[in-house]
Amino acid sequence: MNTSFLKSLGLKKKNNGTSTGLKSTAASKQYIDSYSPVDGKLIGSVSVTSKKEYEKVIATSQKAFEKWRTIPAPQRGEIVRQYGEELRKNKDALGKLVSYEMGKSLQEGWGEVQEMIDICDFAVGLSRQLYGLTMHSERPAHRMYEQWHPLGIVGIISAFNFPVAVWSWNSMIAMVCGDVCVWKGSEKAPMCAVACQNLLHKVLKANKIPEGVSCIINGDYKVGEWMTTDKRIPLISATGSTRMGKIVAATVGARLGKSLLELGGNNAIIITPSADLEIVLGGAVFGAIGTCGQRCTSTRRLIVHESMYDKVKKALAKAYKQIKIGDPLNPKNHMGPLIDKDAVDAYKNTLSEIKKQGGKLIVNGGVLSGRGYGSGCYVKPAIAEIAHDAQIVHHETFAPILYLIKYSGDLKNAIAIQNEVPQGLSSAIMTNSMKEAEHFLSAYGSDCGIANVNIGTSGAEIGGAFGGEKDTGGGRESGSDSWKAYMRRQTNTINYSDTVPLAQGIKFDF
């Protein structure tokens, strides 16, 4: 494996996982080793943040915030624009690192970096659009308006499956809002965090911007606990499992902090009698096997009308025979490995549970071995026929396992099946009926944060707010007006009269 791209990103065999710039030393003397799921080889090591280093990071961030918030938002946007240009220059190398360290296909690795570039462009425009409202006062000679101020330090906890994009969704928006960011990347993909910090530090240094505007820390859940219990961090944005999110929400809520949660998904595509089979296959296959089924928006369930069921089943089985599995840096392959052997164990356990709960595998899964699969993390995608109310169907497994579920009757039955799971992230319907599409998108249709028509559940454009309901956490990141989560709203009233009238007609004389 040619790993020359590591050097171009400023990565070494041992890297500083605690960075306010590149000056800190690894005080903990402990390192997290990053092994590639592609070939099982050691990519490099990243130092674990000590408590002393953590305190230095927070102090540095607080000091940086004092200056950063005074810089006009369009000028902050210019810094983000320059970072976008740095990403463009390094798209190939960073995309390869994402693919090699996480295991997603190279096309998806490049796509993830492009998503970072896109959010930089979005944030630059946003830096001139942080609008507040004006409103008419009931009192004469008074003006009322609202404005938005930065919160301070934004703590970002990201997951392995999107090791760079989700950080950028948060940090680029937070930065133009005037916040500073402390990022705990996934311990399963720590080199990606260091690479992103290296590139951003170049931009900050060139513009004489305080290094504490963006910092990284690294470690296990204990480092995350330092962040969630820290009153100096008013907002924690966390991406991960529902179990983790509930802990974060309770901890941050106990100190009356804010949390922005992007948690589990159990996403379904409803296939109606009028659906175009070609569109169904394109959306369902990529949704189920893209990133080896490790996206929070991955398609887990196909809810198919009985009139289409056999046709869809046959077409899917045929399509799955064409899927190429192997080194994700080889563009000919559609699917790479799972992130690690723990994920492989979860995949195998789910296949076992499917059989125990009355399911039938129509496309058998299994772990791949032999030449090219030496890491032990490569698996075959599986499709199972199973009842919609089977317990395993309501559980999210981060793996390429697709449940095929039959429905009869009208669309209301399919929507009820879709909505019965605890998660509520992404959803889709395949139909050529405008009536069915509008019903699905209505208030009594999909209960998910994302609802699509004639495209799959997987992926999202940065212009729209990303997030879901129920066990998905309710957070919204990226586009639309998601920027408001990173700021505090202030209502202002100015009296330019010679008296002090009270609202609601109250009289107070003395």
URRADA-V58407 format. One record per pair of residues at least 4 apart in sequence whose ideal C-beta (glycine too) atoms are under 8 Angstrom apart, sorted by the first residue. I is the first residue (numbers start at 1). J is the second residue. Records with the same first field share a line. If there is no record, write none. Layout:
I=J / J
//
This chain:
1=36 / 38 / 39 / 41 / 100 / 329
3=43 / 100
4=8
5=9 / 92 / 93 / 94 / 96 / 97
6=11 / 43 / 44 / 97 / 191
7=11
8=90 / 93
9=90 / 93 / 94 / 97 / 195 / 198 / 199
10=194 / 195 / 198 / 199
11=15 / 44 / 97 / 191 / 194 / 195 / 198
12=44
13=44 / 45
14=26 / 31 / 44 / 45 / 46 / 47
15=44 / 45 / 46 / 47 / 190 / 191 / 194
16=22 / 24 / 25 / 26 / 46 / 47 / 194
17=26 / 31 / 32 / 46 / 47 / 48 / 49 / 190 / 193 / 194 / 216 / 217 / 218 / 219
18=24 / 26 / 27 / 47 / 49 / 50 / 53 / 54 / 56 / 57 / 215 / 216 / 217 / 218
19=23 / 24 / 194 / 197 / 201 / 215 / 216
20=24 / 56 / 57 / 60 / 61 / 211 / 212 / 215
21=201 / 204 / 205 / 211
22=198 / 201
23=211
24=53 / 56
26=30 / 31 / 47 / 48
27=50 / 52 / 53
28=47 / 48 / 49 / 50 / 53
30=47 / 48
31=45 / 46 / 47 / 48
32=45 / 46 / 47 / 48 / 187 / 190 / 218 / 219
33=42 / 44 / 45
34=42 / 43 / 44 / 45 / 46 / 101 / 188 / 189 / 190 / 191
35=40 / 41 / 42 / 43 / 340 / 375
36=40 / 41 / 43 / 100 / 101 / 103 / 375
37=102 / 103 / 336 / 337 / 338 / 339 / 340 / 375 / 377
38=99 / 100 / 103 / 327 / 328 / 329 / 336 / 337 / 375
39=327 / 374 / 375
40=374 / 375 / 376 / 377
43=100 / 101 / 191
44=191
46=190 / 191 / 193 / 194 / 218
47=218
48=218 / 219 / 220 / 223
49=53 / 54 / 57 / 217 / 218 / 219 / 223
50=54
51=55 / 226
52=56
53=57 / 217
54=58 / 217 / 223 / 226
55=59
56=60
57=61 / 182 / 212 / 215 / 217
58=62 / 153 / 182 / 230 / 232 / 233
59=63
60=64 / 210 / 211 / 212 / 215
61=65 / 153 / 180 / 181 / 182 / 212 / 213 / 215
62=66 / 152 / 153 / 212 / 232
63=67 / 210 / 212
64=68 / 180 / 210 / 211 / 212 / 213
65=69 / 150 / 152 / 153 / 179 / 180 / 212
66=70
67=71 / 210
68=76 / 175 / 178 / 179 / 180 / 209 / 210 / 213
69=149 / 150 / 178
71=75 / 76 / 178
72=76
73=77 / 127 / 128 / 130 / 176 / 177 / 178
74=78 / 127 / 128
75=79
76=80 / 127 / 175 / 176 / 178
77=81 / 123 / 124 / 125 / 126 / 127 / 128 / 176
78=82 / 124 / 127
79=83 / 175 / 203 / 204 / 207 / 209
80=84 / 120 / 123 / 124 / 127 / 172 / 175 / 176
81=85 / 120 / 121 / 124
82=86 / 203 / 206 / 207
83=87 / 120 / 172 / 199 / 200 / 203
84=88 / 116 / 117 / 120 / 121 / 124
85=89
86=90 / 199 / 200 / 202 / 203
87=91 / 94 / 113 / 116 / 117 / 120 / 199
88=117
90=94 / 113 / 199
91=95 / 110 / 113 / 114 / 117
92=96 / 110
93=97
94=98 / 109 / 113 / 164 / 192 / 195 / 196 / 199
95=99 / 106 / 109 / 110 / 111 / 112 / 113
96=100 / 106 / 109 / 329
97=101 / 109 / 191 / 192 / 195
98=102 / 104 / 108 / 109 / 112 / 113 / 163 / 164 / 189 / 192
99=103 / 104 / 105 / 106 / 108 / 109 / 328 / 329 / 336
100=328 / 329
101=163 / 189 / 191 / 192
102=109 / 160 / 161 / 163 / 188 / 189 / 192 / 339
103=292 / 294 / 328 / 336 / 337 / 338 / 339 / 377
104=108 / 109 / 112 / 161 / 290 / 291 / 292 / 294 / 328 / 336
105=109 / 290 / 291 / 328 / 331 / 333 / 334 / 335 / 336
106=110 / 328 / 329 / 330 / 331
107=111 / 331
108=112 / 290 / 291 / 328
109=113 / 328
110=114
111=115
112=116 / 162 / 163 / 164 / 165
113=117 / 164 / 165
114=118
115=119 / 165 / 168 / 462
116=120 / 164 / 165 / 168 / 172
117=121
118=122 / 462
119=123 / 165 / 168 / 169 / 172 / 173 / 462 / 478
120=124 / 168 / 172
121=125
122=126 / 172 / 462 / 463 / 478 / 479
123=127 / 172 / 173 / 175 / 176
124=176
125=129
126=130 / 173 / 176 / 483
127=176
130=148 / 176 / 177 / 483 / 487
132=145 / 146 / 147 / 148 / 489
133=145 / 146
134=143 / 144 / 145 / 146
135=144 / 145 / 146
136=144
137=142 / 143 / 144 / 493
138=503 / 504
139=495 / 501 / 502 / 503
140=497 / 501
141=495 / 496 / 497
142=493 / 494 / 495 / 496 / 497 / 501
143=493 / 494 / 496
144=491 / 492 / 493 / 494
145=491 / 492
146=489 / 490 / 491 / 492
147=489 / 490 / 492
148=177 / 484 / 487 / 488 / 489 / 490
149=178 / 487 / 488 / 490
150=177 / 178 / 179 / 486 / 487 / 488
151=177 / 179 / 234 / 235 / 258 / 486 / 487 / 488
152=179 / 180 / 232 / 233 / 234
153=179 / 180 / 181 / 182 / 232 / 233 / 234 / 235
154=170 / 171 / 174 / 179 / 180 / 181 / 182 / 233 / 234 / 235 / 237 / 486
155=181 / 182 / 184 / 227 / 228 / 230 / 233 / 235 / 236 / 237
156=167 / 170 / 171 / 181 / 182 / 183 / 184 / 237 / 238
157=184 / 224 / 227 / 236 / 237 / 238 / 239 / 240 / 248
158=162 / 163 / 166 / 167 / 183 / 184 / 185 / 186 / 193 / 239
159=163 / 166 / 186 / 239 / 240
160=186 / 188 / 189 / 294 / 339
161=291 / 294 / 295 / 296 / 339 / 398
162=166 / 239 / 295
163=167 / 185 / 186 / 189 / 192 / 193
164=168 / 192 / 193 / 195 / 196
165=169
166=170 / 239 / 262 / 477
167=171 / 183 / 185 / 193 / 196
168=172 / 196
169=173 / 462 / 466 / 477 / 478
170=174 / 181 / 237 / 260 / 477 / 486
171=175 / 181 / 183 / 214
172=176
173=177 / 477 / 478 / 482 / 483 / 486
174=179 / 180 / 181 / 486
175=179 / 180 / 181 / 213 / 214
176=483
177=483 / 486 / 487
178=487
179=235 / 486 / 487
180=212 / 213 / 214 / 215
181=213 / 214 / 215
182=215 / 216 / 217 / 227 / 233
183=193 / 197 / 214 / 215 / 216 / 217
184=216 / 217 / 218 / 219 / 223 / 224 / 227
185=189 / 190 / 192 / 193 / 216 / 218
186=190 / 193
187=218 / 219 / 220
188=339 / 340
189=193 / 339
190=194 / 218
191=195
192=196
193=197 / 216 / 218
194=198 / 216
195=199
196=200
197=201 / 214 / 215 / 216
198=202
199=203
200=204 / 214
201=205 / 211 / 214
202=206
203=207 / 209
204=209 / 210 / 211 / 213 / 214
205=209 / 211
209=213
211=215
217=223 / 227
218=223
219=223 / 224
220=224
221=225
222=226
223=227
224=228 / 238 / 248
225=229 / 251
226=230
227=233 / 236
228=236 / 247 / 248 / 251 / 252
229=251 / 255
231=255 / 257
233=257
234=257 / 258
235=257 / 258 / 259 / 260 / 485 / 486
236=248 / 252 / 257 / 258 / 259 / 260
237=259 / 260 / 261 / 262 / 475 / 477 / 485
238=244 / 245 / 248 / 259 / 260 / 261 / 262
239=261 / 262 / 263 / 296
240=244 / 245 / 263
241=245 / 263 / 264
242=246 / 263 / 264 / 396 / 422 / 423 / 471 / 472 / 473
243=247
244=248 / 263
245=249 / 261 / 263 / 473
246=250
247=251
248=252 / 259 / 261
249=253 / 259 / 261 / 473
250=254
251=255
252=257 / 258 / 259
253=257 / 259
258=485
259=475
260=475 / 476 / 477 / 485
261=472 / 473 / 474 / 475
262=296 / 466 / 467 / 468 / 472 / 473 / 475 / 477
263=296 / 423 / 468 / 471 / 472 / 473
264=296 / 396 / 423 / 425 / 471 / 472
265=295 / 296 / 297 / 298 / 300 / 396 / 423 / 425 / 426 / 457 / 468 / 472
266=300 / 301 / 394 / 395 / 396 / 421 / 422 / 423 / 425
267=287 / 297 / 298 / 299 / 300 / 301 / 423 / 425 / 426 / 427 / 428 / 448 / 457 / 458
268=299 / 300 / 301 / 302 / 303 / 417 / 418 / 421 / 427 / 428 / 457
269=280 / 283 / 284 / 287 / 299 / 301 / 302 / 303 / 427 / 428 / 429 / 430 / 456 / 457
270=303 / 407 / 411 / 414 / 415 / 418 / 427 / 428 / 429 / 430 / 431 / 440
271=275 / 280 / 302 / 303 / 304 / 305 / 308 / 312 / 429 / 430
272=305 / 308 / 411 / 414 / 429 / 430 / 431 / 433 / 436
273=305 / 307 / 308
274=431 / 432 / 433 / 436
275=279 / 280 / 308 / 430 / 431 / 432
276=280 / 430 / 432 / 454
277=281 / 308 / 311 / 312 / 315
278=282
279=283 / 430 / 454
280=284 / 312 / 315 / 430
281=285 / 315 / 316 / 319
282=286 / 456
283=287 / 299 / 428 / 430 / 454 / 455 / 456 / 457
284=288 / 299 / 302 / 316 / 402 / 456
285=289 / 316 / 319 / 320 / 323
286=290 / 456 / 458
287=297 / 298 / 299 / 428 / 456 / 457 / 458
288=293 / 298 / 299 / 300 / 381 / 400 / 402
289=293 / 323 / 334 / 335 / 381 / 400
290=295 / 298 / 335 / 458 / 459
291=295 / 298
292=335 / 336 / 337 / 338 / 379 / 399 / 400
293=298 / 381 / 397 / 398 / 399 / 400 / 401
294=298 / 338 / 339 / 343 / 398 / 399
295=458 / 459
296=425 / 426 / 472
297=425 / 426 / 450 / 457 / 458 / 459 / 460
298=398 / 400 / 457 / 458
299=402 / 428 / 456 / 457 / 458
300=393 / 396 / 397 / 401 / 402 / 403
301=388 / 393 / 402 / 403 / 405 / 418 / 421
302=312 / 316 / 402 / 403 / 404 / 405
303=388 / 405 / 407 / 414 / 417 / 418
304=308 / 309 / 312 / 313 / 404 / 405 / 406 / 407
305=309 / 406 / 407 / 408 / 414
306=406 / 407 / 408
308=312
309=313 / 404 / 406
310=314
311=315
312=316 / 404
313=317 / 362 / 385 / 404
314=318
315=319
316=320 / 363 / 383 / 402 / 404
317=321 / 362 / 363 / 383
318=322
319=323
320=363 / 381 / 383
323=334 / 335 / 381
324=332 / 333 / 334 / 335
325=333 / 334 / 335 / 336 / 368 / 378 / 380
326=330 / 332 / 333 / 336 / 372 / 373 / 378
327=333 / 336 / 372
328=333 / 335 / 336 / 337
335=381 / 400
336=378
337=375 / 377 / 378 / 379
338=343 / 344 / 347 / 377 / 378 / 379 / 398 / 399
339=343 / 377 / 398
340=344 / 377
341=345 / 376 / 377
342=346
343=347 / 377 / 398 / 399
344=348 / 367 / 376 / 377 / 379
345=349
346=350 / 397 / 398 / 399
347=351 / 365 / 367 / 379 / 397 / 399 / 401
348=352 / 367
349=353
350=354 / 392 / 395 / 397 / 399 / 401
351=355 / 361 / 365 / 382 / 401
352=356
353=357 / 391 / 392
354=359 / 361 / 384 / 386 / 390 / 392 / 401
355=359 / 360 / 361
357=386 / 387 / 390 / 391 / 392
358=386 / 387 / 390
359=384 / 385 / 386 / 387 / 390 / 392 / 403
360=384 / 385 / 386
361=365 / 382 / 383 / 384
362=383 / 384 / 385 / 404
363=381 / 382 / 383
364=380 / 382
365=379 / 380 / 381 / 382 / 400 / 401
366=379 / 380
367=376 / 378 / 379 / 380
368=373 / 378 / 379 / 380
369=373 / 376
372=378
373=378
379=399 / 400
380=400
381=400 / 401 / 402
382=400 / 401 / 402
383=401 / 402 / 403 / 404
384=401 / 402 / 403 / 404
385=404 / 405
386=390 / 392 / 393 / 403 / 404 / 405
387=393 / 405
388=393 / 405 / 407 / 417 / 420
389=393 / 394 / 420
390=394
391=395
392=397
393=403 / 405 / 421
394=420 / 421 / 422
396=423
397=401
405=417
407=413 / 414 / 417
408=413
409=413
411=415 / 436 / 439 / 440
412=416
413=417
414=418
415=419 / 439 / 440 / 444 / 445 / 446
416=420
418=427 / 446
419=424 / 446 / 447
422=470 / 471
423=468 / 470 / 471 / 472
424=447 / 448 / 449 / 468 / 469 / 470 / 471 / 472
425=448 / 449 / 450 / 467 / 468 / 472
426=448 / 449 / 450 / 451 / 452 / 457 / 458 / 460 / 468
427=440 / 446 / 448 / 450 / 451 / 452 / 457
428=451 / 452 / 453 / 454 / 455 / 456 / 457
429=436 / 437 / 440 / 446 / 451 / 452 / 453 / 454
430=454
431=436 / 437 / 440 / 453 / 454
433=437
434=438
435=439
436=440
437=441 / 453 / 454
438=442
439=444 / 445
440=445 / 446 / 451 / 453
441=445 / 446 / 451 / 453
445=451
446=451
447=469 / 470
448=468 / 469 / 472
449=465 / 466 / 467 / 468 / 469 / 472 / 476
450=457 / 460 / 466 / 468
452=456 / 457
460=464 / 466 / 478
461=479
462=478 / 479
463=478 / 479 / 480
464=478 / 479 / 480
465=476 / 477 / 478 / 479 / 480 / 481 / 482
466=476 / 477 / 478 / 479 / 482
467=472 / 473 / 474 / 475 / 476 / 477
468=472 / 473 / 474
469=474
475=485
476=480 / 482 / 485
477=482 / 485
478=482
483=487
484=489
495=500
497=501
502=506 / 507 / 508
//
